[in-house]
Amino acid sequence: NLAQGQNASLVTFVGYLFSVCLSLYFNCVGGENLITE
């Protein structure tokens, strides 16, 4: 039961981290002009 809970929280954390990385990536791609200036 404890292992299942840890696995579920790990999957949730990885999914959250992945969505954050995607958001930052698309922010950088969409704001290339902000980076070059």
Distance bins in CASP14 RR format, pairs under 12 A and 6 or more apart:
PFRMAT RR
TARGET T0000
AUTHOR 0000-0000-0000
RMODE 2
METHOD distances of the structure
MODEL  1
1 7 0 0 0 0 0 1 0 0 0 0 0
1 8 0 0 0 0 0 1 0 0 0 0 0
2 8 0 0 0 0 0 1 0 0 0 0 0
2 9 0 0 0 0 0 1 0 0 0 0 0
3 9 0 0 0 0 0 1 0 0 0 0 0
3 10 0 0 0 0 0 1 0 0 0 0 0
4 10 0 0 0 0 0 1 0 0 0 0 0
4 11 0 0 0 0 0 1 0 0 0 0 0
5 11 0 0 0 0 1 0 0 0 0 0 0
5 12 0 0 0 0 1 0 0 0 0 0 0
5 13 0 0 0 0 0 1 0 0 0 0 0
6 12 0 0 0 0 0 1 0 0 0 0 0
6 13 0 0 0 0 0 1 0 0 0 0 0
7 13 0 0 0 0 0 1 0 0 0 0 0
7 14 0 0 0 0 0 1 0 0 0 0 0
8 14 0 0 0 0 0 1 0 0 0 0 0
8 15 0 0 0 0 0 1 0 0 0 0 0
9 15 0 0 0 0 0 1 0 0 0 0 0
9 16 0 0 0 0 0 1 0 0 0 0 0
10 16 0 0 0 0 0 1 0 0 0 0 0
10 17 0 0 0 0 0 1 0 0 0 0 0
11 17 0 0 0 0 0 1 0 0 0 0 0
11 18 0 0 0 0 0 1 0 0 0 0 0
12 18 0 0 0 0 0 1 0 0 0 0 0
12 19 0 0 0 0 0 1 0 0 0 0 0
13 19 0 0 0 0 0 1 0 0 0 0 0
13 20 0 0 0 0 0 1 0 0 0 0 0
14 20 0 0 0 0 0 1 0 0 0 0 0
14 21 0 0 0 0 0 1 0 0 0 0 0
15 21 0 0 0 0 1 0 0 0 0 0 0
15 22 0 0 0 0 1 0 0 0 0 0 0
15 23 0 0 0 0 0 1 0 0 0 0 0
16 22 0 0 0 0 0 1 0 0 0 0 0
16 23 0 0 0 0 0 1 0 0 0 0 0
17 23 0 0 0 0 0 1 0 0 0 0 0
17 24 0 0 0 0 0 1 0 0 0 0 0
18 24 0 0 0 0 0 1 0 0 0 0 0
18 25 0 0 0 0 0 1 0 0 0 0 0
19 25 0 0 0 0 0 1 0 0 0 0 0
19 26 0 0 0 0 0 1 0 0 0 0 0
20 26 0 0 0 0 0 1 0 0 0 0 0
20 27 0 0 0 0 0 1 0 0 0 0 0
21 27 0 0 0 0 0 1 0 0 0 0 0
21 28 0 0 0 0 0 1 0 0 0 0 0
22 28 0 0 0 0 0 1 0 0 0 0 0
22 29 0 0 0 0 0 1 0 0 0 0 0
23 29 0 0 0 0 0 1 0 0 0 0 0
23 30 0 0 0 0 0 1 0 0 0 0 0
24 30 0 0 0 0 0 1 0 0 0 0 0
24 31 0 0 0 0 0 1 0 0 0 0 0
25 31 0 0 0 0 0 1 0 0 0 0 0
25 32 0 0 0 0 0 1 0 0 0 0 0
26 32 0 0 0 0 0 1 0 0 0 0 0
27 34 0 0 0 0 1 0 0 0 0 0 0
27 35 0 0 0 0 0 1 0 0 0 0 0
28 34 0 0 0 0 1 0 0 0 0 0 0
28 35 1 0 0 1 0 0 0 0 0 0 0
28 36 0 0 0 0 0 1 0 0 0 0 0
29 35 0 0 0 0 1 0 0 0 0 0 0
30 36 0 0 0 0 0 1 0 0 0 0 0
31 37 0 0 0 0 1 0 0 0 0 0 0
END
